[in-house]
Amino acid sequence: MKPKKGRRSFRGATDLAGHASRASNYLKEVRAACEAGDKSAAQRALRQAIAELETARAGLQVGME
């Protein structure tokens, strides 16, 4: 791993990390809902996780340009 001063960064990296973290939390909700047998809650949390990941992907594409 490169030292911090040698790392490259891009605009929006902090936002991207935030979206990824929220997606991870939603995926934990999906797991809990599946274990509880709550299909509608699992679907809702999965849609939210997907939305967060799509937002993160869009931000990554913009940040790399």
C-alpha positions in Angstrom: 0.0 0.0 0.0 1.3 3.5 -0.9 1.8 6.0 1.8 -0.9 8.7 2.1 1.1 11.3 0.3 1.7 9.0 -2.7 -1.9 7.9 -3.1 -4.0 9.3 -5.9 -7.4 10.6 -4.9 -10.4 11.7 -6.9 -13.2 14.2 -6.5 -16.1 12.6 -4.6 -14.2 9.8 -2.9 -15.7 10.6 0.5 -19.2 10.6 -1.0 -18.5 7.3 -2.7 -17.4 5.8 0.6 -20.5 7.1 2.3 -22.8 5.5 -0.3 -20.9 2.2 -0.1 -21.3 2.2 3.7 -25.0 2.9 3.5 -25.4 0.1 0.9 -23.6 -2.2 3.3 -26.0 -1.3 6.1 -29.0 -2.0 3.8 -27.5 -5.4 2.9 -27.4 -6.2 6.6 -31.1 -5.3 6.7 -31.7 -7.7 3.8 -30.0 -10.5 5.7 -32.0 -9.8 8.9 -35.2 -9.6 7.0 -34.5 -12.9 5.2 -33.7 -14.6 8.5 -37.0 -13.2 9.9 -38.8 -14.4 6.8 -40.0 -10.9 5.9 -39.9 -10.9 2.1 -41.3 -7.4 1.6 -38.7 -5.9 4.0 -35.9 -7.8 2.3 -37.0 -6.5 -1.1 -37.3 -2.9 0.1 -33.8 -3.0 1.7 -32.3 -4.6 -1.4 -33.8 -1.9 -3.6 -32.3 0.7 -1.3 -28.9 -1.0 -1.4 -29.0 -1.1 -5.1 -29.8 2.6 -5.3 -26.9 3.4 -3.1 -24.5 1.3 -5.2 -25.8 2.8 -8.4 -25.2 6.3 -7.0 -21.7 5.3 -5.9 -21.0 3.9 -9.3 -22.1 7.1 -11.0 -20.0 9.2 -8.6 -17.0 7.0 -9.4 -17.4 7.4 -13.1 -17.7 11.2 -12.7 -14.7 11.3 -10.3 -12.4 9.4 -12.7 -13.0 11.8 -15.6 
